[in-house]
Amino acid sequence: MDFTQLRAFVTVAREGNLTRAAERLHVTQPAVSLQIKALQESLHLQLFSRSASGMTLTNDGAKLLPYAERVLSCLVEFRQASNSLHSTLSGELAIGTILDPEFTRLGAFLKRLVETYPQLSTRLQQGMSGSVLQQIRAGSLDVGFYIGEAPDDGKTPVFSLVLTNFTYRVVAPSGWNKRVLGQDWQSLAQLPWIWTPAESAHNRLLTKIFAEHNLTPNKVALVDQEPSMLDLVKSGVGLSLIRDAIAIREAHAHGLVIADAVSVETQLCIICQEKRKNEAMIAASFELIKQCWQLLI
């Protein structure tokens, strides 16, 4: 047994799929299969069962998963403690933040940062994805959070690390069931939409979708904050994109209606200038945020 096998075990358990696990670990699918097989043989236990939907933990696998996660977590803490003993990093790290700190795990990241590099200070700049990207390219921010794939538009190249994939849902006011349930983008475009500035991920994602369908949405309001968007939906003004978890919560709490025929898949990333990704301060921050998101790479 080695840490590589444990990483494979934990990643397959989380992803439920060998292909996605291999992508997360940046290895081939056969390599992941061999690591799982070797671990099972060394333990004399069957950890997974295969099904049409992917890989499912057996009862034994489910019981061992928390222990494997703790072993890997202790390994991370060991490396972190070791780094702090000879850290010479100092200066200020400028971080572009978006959305709420809980979703981006900002608090956990900053805690690890100050514990590992006590001579490093931080400056936070809250904004929208587009503005974070602009400031990264301009050099006024060192790293930042970003929604979606960084554009390859010929401007200053950006390095991007995917932290998680997630889903946006189209949410409508209470009582709009007949207007949105079962409706496609063409029908939804005719309803009133709460729009966002060009720097917003909502704007970027929806503009692309409506352009692909050759549609012009009915924009009735413009806001730049998610809480304001949600308040307008609750007030009956129109439709908006809301993160899946929040959409479900608000649907239960306030009767908001989630359009069931459409959704928008995207991802949360951490970005920096491509040419700066190996700078000590930036490379260290990327490593710490990977630990916060338990990216076993």
C-alpha positions as CSV (number, residue, x, y, z in Angstrom):
1,M,0.0,0.0,0.0
2,D,1.2,3.5,-0.8
3,F,-0.2,7.0,-0.9
4,T,-0.8,6.7,-4.7
5,Q,-3.2,3.9,-4.1
6,L,-5.0,5.8,-1.3
7,R,-5.3,8.8,-3.5
8,A,-6.8,6.6,-6.3
9,F,-9.2,5.0,-3.8
10,V,-10.4,8.4,-2.4
11,T,-10.7,10.0,-5.8
12,V,-12.7,7.1,-7.4
13,A,-15.0,7.1,-4.3
14,R,-15.7,10.8,-4.7
15,E,-16.1,10.8,-8.5
16,G,-17.9,7.5,-8.7
17,N,-16.3,7.0,-12.1
18,L,-12.8,5.8,-13.2
19,T,-12.6,8.2,-16.2
20,R,-13.3,11.3,-14.1
21,A,-11.0,10.0,-11.3
22,A,-8.2,9.6,-13.9
23,E,-8.8,13.2,-15.1
24,R,-8.6,14.5,-11.6
25,L,-5.3,12.6,-10.9
26,H,-3.8,13.4,-14.3
27,V,-3.1,9.7,-15.1
28,T,-4.7,7.2,-17.4
29,Q,-7.8,5.2,-16.6
30,P,-5.9,1.8,-16.7
31,A,-3.4,3.3,-14.2
32,V,-6.2,4.1,-11.7
33,S,-7.7,0.6,-12.2
34,L,-4.3,-1.0,-11.4
35,Q,-3.9,1.2,-8.3
36,I,-7.4,0.2,-7.0
37,K,-6.7,-3.5,-7.8
38,A,-3.3,-3.4,-6.0
39,L,-4.9,-1.8,-2.9
40,Q,-7.8,-4.3,-2.8
41,E,-5.3,-7.2,-3.1
42,S,-3.1,-5.8,-0.3
43,L,-6.2,-5.4,1.9
44,H,-7.9,-8.7,0.8
45,L,-11.1,-6.7,0.5
46,Q,-13.4,-5.6,-2.3
47,L,-13.7,-1.8,-2.1
48,F,-15.9,-1.1,-5.2
49,S,-18.6,-2.7,-7.2
50,R,-19.1,-1.9,-10.8
51,S,-22.5,-0.8,-12.2
52,A,-23.9,0.8,-15.3
53,S,-23.6,4.2,-13.6
54,G,-19.9,3.7,-12.5
55,M,-18.1,2.7,-9.4
56,T,-20.0,2.2,-6.1
57,L,-18.4,1.7,-2.7
58,T,-19.0,-1.6,-1.1
59,N,-19.8,-1.7,2.6
60,D,-16.1,-2.4,3.3
61,G,-15.1,0.5,1.1
62,A,-17.5,2.9,2.7
63,K,-16.1,2.0,6.1
64,L,-12.5,2.5,5.1
65,L,-13.0,5.7,3.1
66,P,-12.9,8.1,6.2
67,Y,-9.7,6.5,7.3
68,A,-8.1,7.0,3.9
69,E,-9.2,10.6,3.9
70,R,-7.7,11.2,7.3
71,V,-4.4,9.6,6.2
72,L,-4.1,11.9,3.2
73,S,-5.2,14.9,5.3
74,C,-2.4,14.1,7.8
75,L,0.1,13.9,4.9
76,V,-1.0,17.4,3.7
77,E,-0.6,18.8,7.3
78,F,2.8,17.1,7.5
79,R,4.0,18.8,4.3
80,Q,2.5,22.1,5.4
81,A,4.3,22.0,8.8
82,S,7.5,21.0,7.0
83,N,7.2,24.0,4.6
84,S,6.6,26.4,7.4
85,L,9.8,25.5,9.1
86,H,11.9,26.8,6.3
87,S,9.5,29.3,4.6
88,T,11.1,32.5,3.5
89,L,8.0,33.7,1.6
90,S,7.1,37.3,2.4
91,G,5.3,40.2,0.8
92,E,1.6,40.7,-0.2
93,L,-0.6,38.3,-2.2
94,A,-3.4,40.1,-3.9
95,I,-6.5,37.8,-4.3
96,G,-9.5,38.4,-6.5
97,T,-12.6,37.0,-4.8
98,I,-16.1,36.3,-6.1
99,L,-19.4,35.0,-4.8
100,D,-19.6,34.0,-1.2
101,P,-16.6,32.9,0.9
102,E,-18.2,29.6,1.9
103,F,-18.6,28.5,-1.7
104,T,-15.0,29.4,-2.7
105,R,-13.6,28.0,0.6
106,L,-11.8,31.4,1.0
107,G,-11.7,31.2,4.8
108,A,-10.0,27.7,4.8
109,F,-7.5,29.0,2.2
110,L,-6.6,32.1,4.1
111,K,-6.2,30.1,7.3
112,R,-3.7,27.7,5.7
113,L,-1.9,30.6,4.1
114,V,-1.3,32.5,7.3
115,E,-0.3,29.3,9.2
116,T,2.1,28.1,6.5
117,Y,3.6,31.5,5.5
118,P,3.3,33.8,8.5
119,Q,5.4,36.5,6.8
120,L,3.0,36.7,3.9
121,S,0.1,39.2,4.0
122,T,-3.0,39.3,1.8
123,R,-5.1,41.9,0.1
124,L,-8.6,40.8,-1.0
125,Q,-10.5,42.4,-3.9
126,Q,-14.2,41.4,-4.2
127,G,-15.7,41.6,-7.7
128,M,-17.2,39.7,-10.6
129,S,-15.4,37.0,-12.7
130,G,-14.8,39.3,-15.6
131,S,-13.3,42.1,-13.5
132,V,-11.0,39.5,-11.7
133,L,-9.8,38.3,-15.0
134,Q,-9.1,41.9,-16.2
135,Q,-7.1,42.6,-13.0
136,I,-5.1,39.4,-13.2
137,R,-4.1,40.3,-16.8
138,A,-3.3,43.8,-15.7
139,G,-1.1,42.6,-12.9
140,S,-3.0,44.3,-10.1
141,L,-4.1,40.9,-8.7
142,D,-1.8,37.9,-8.3
143,V,-4.4,35.1,-8.2
144,G,-8.2,35.1,-8.3
145,F,-11.3,33.0,-8.5
146,Y,-13.1,32.7,-11.9
147,I,-16.2,31.0,-13.2
148,G,-15.9,29.1,-16.4
149,E,-13.0,28.6,-18.8
150,A,-10.6,31.5,-19.1
151,P,-11.0,32.9,-22.7
152,D,-8.3,32.2,-25.2
153,D,-8.8,35.5,-26.9
154,G,-5.2,36.5,-27.8
155,K,-4.8,38.7,-24.7
156,T,-2.5,38.0,-21.8
157,P,-2.5,34.2,-21.4
158,V,-4.0,32.9,-18.1
159,F,-3.3,29.7,-16.2
160,S,-6.4,28.1,-14.7
161,L,-6.9,25.3,-12.2
162,V,-10.4,23.8,-11.9
163,L,-11.5,23.5,-8.3
164,T,-15.0,22.1,-8.9
165,N,-17.8,21.7,-11.5
166,F,-21.2,23.0,-10.6
167,T,-24.6,23.8,-12.2
168,Y,-26.6,26.9,-12.6
169,R,-30.4,26.6,-12.7
170,V,-32.9,29.0,-14.2
171,V,-35.2,30.1,-11.3
172,A,-38.5,31.8,-11.6
173,P,-40.9,33.5,-9.1
174,S,-43.4,31.5,-7.1
175,G,-46.5,30.6,-9.1
176,W,-44.7,30.6,-12.5
177,N,-44.9,26.8,-12.8
178,K,-46.9,26.8,-16.1
179,R,-44.6,29.4,-17.6
180,V,-41.3,27.6,-17.0
181,L,-41.8,23.9,-16.4
182,G,-40.9,21.9,-19.5
183,Q,-39.9,25.0,-21.4
184,D,-36.8,25.3,-23.6
185,W,-34.5,28.3,-24.1
186,Q,-36.6,29.7,-26.9
187,S,-39.7,29.8,-24.7
188,L,-37.8,31.1,-21.7
189,A,-36.1,33.9,-23.7
190,Q,-39.6,35.5,-24.1
191,L,-40.1,35.8,-20.4
192,P,-38.7,38.7,-18.3
193,W,-35.0,38.2,-17.3
194,I,-33.0,39.8,-14.6
195,W,-29.8,40.6,-16.4
196,T,-26.2,41.3,-15.1
197,P,-23.2,43.4,-16.3
198,A,-20.8,42.2,-19.0
199,E,-18.2,41.3,-16.3
200,S,-20.6,38.8,-14.7
201,A,-20.4,35.1,-15.3
202,H,-24.2,35.0,-15.6
203,N,-24.0,37.5,-18.5
204,R,-21.2,35.5,-20.2
205,L,-22.9,32.1,-19.9
206,L,-26.4,33.3,-20.9
207,T,-25.2,35.5,-23.7
208,K,-23.4,32.4,-25.2
209,I,-26.5,30.2,-24.9
210,F,-28.9,32.7,-26.4
211,A,-26.5,33.5,-29.2
212,E,-26.2,29.8,-30.0
213,H,-30.0,29.6,-30.3
214,N,-30.2,32.9,-32.2
215,L,-32.4,34.4,-29.4
216,T,-32.7,37.8,-27.8
217,P,-33.8,37.6,-24.1
218,N,-36.3,40.0,-22.7
219,K,-34.2,42.0,-20.2
220,V,-36.2,43.9,-17.6
221,A,-33.7,44.7,-14.9
222,L,-29.9,44.9,-14.4
223,V,-28.2,44.0,-11.1
224,D,-24.6,43.1,-10.2
225,Q,-25.0,41.1,-7.0
226,E,-26.4,37.6,-6.5
227,P,-28.5,38.5,-3.4
228,S,-30.1,41.3,-5.3
229,M,-30.9,38.9,-8.2
230,L,-32.5,36.5,-5.8
231,D,-34.6,39.2,-4.1
232,L,-35.9,40.4,-7.5
233,V,-36.9,36.8,-8.4
234,K,-38.7,36.5,-5.0
235,S,-40.5,39.8,-5.8
236,G,-41.9,38.4,-9.0
237,V,-39.8,40.5,-11.4
238,G,-38.4,37.7,-13.6
239,L,-36.0,34.9,-14.2
240,S,-32.4,34.5,-13.1
241,L,-29.5,32.1,-13.0
242,I,-28.9,30.7,-9.5
243,R,-26.4,28.2,-8.3
244,D,-28.0,24.7,-8.0
245,A,-27.7,24.4,-4.2
246,I,-29.1,27.8,-3.6
247,A,-31.9,27.3,-6.2
248,I,-33.1,24.1,-4.4
249,R,-32.9,25.8,-1.0
250,E,-34.9,28.8,-2.1
251,A,-37.4,26.6,-3.9
252,H,-38.2,24.8,-0.7
253,A,-38.1,27.9,1.5
254,H,-40.0,30.4,-0.8
255,G,-41.7,28.4,-3.4
256,L,-39.5,29.6,-6.3
257,V,-39.9,27.5,-9.4
258,I,-36.8,25.8,-11.0
259,A,-37.0,25.4,-14.8
260,D,-36.6,21.7,-15.3
261,A,-35.8,21.4,-19.0
262,V,-32.6,23.6,-19.0
263,S,-29.5,24.0,-16.9
264,V,-26.0,25.5,-17.3
265,E,-22.9,23.5,-16.5
266,T,-19.8,25.4,-15.5
267,Q,-16.8,25.4,-13.2
268,L,-15.1,27.3,-10.4
269,C,-11.4,28.0,-11.1
270,I,-8.4,29.7,-9.6
271,I,-6.4,31.7,-12.1
272,C,-3.2,33.7,-12.5
273,Q,-1.1,34.9,-15.4
274,E,0.4,32.0,-17.3
275,K,3.9,33.5,-17.1
276,R,3.7,33.9,-13.3
277,K,2.4,30.5,-12.3
278,N,5.8,29.3,-11.2
279,E,6.5,32.4,-9.0
280,A,7.1,31.1,-5.4
281,M,4.2,33.1,-3.9
282,I,1.7,32.2,-6.5
283,A,2.8,28.5,-6.8
284,A,2.5,28.2,-3.0
285,S,-1.0,29.7,-3.0
286,F,-2.1,27.3,-5.7
287,E,-0.8,24.4,-3.7
288,L,-2.6,25.5,-0.5
289,I,-5.9,26.0,-2.3
290,K,-5.6,22.5,-3.8
291,Q,-5.3,21.2,-0.3
292,C,-8.5,23.1,0.7
293,W,-10.4,21.5,-2.1
294,Q,-8.7,18.2,-1.5
295,L,-7.5,18.0,-5.1
296,L,-5.2,15.0,-4.9
297,I,-2.8,16.1,-7.6
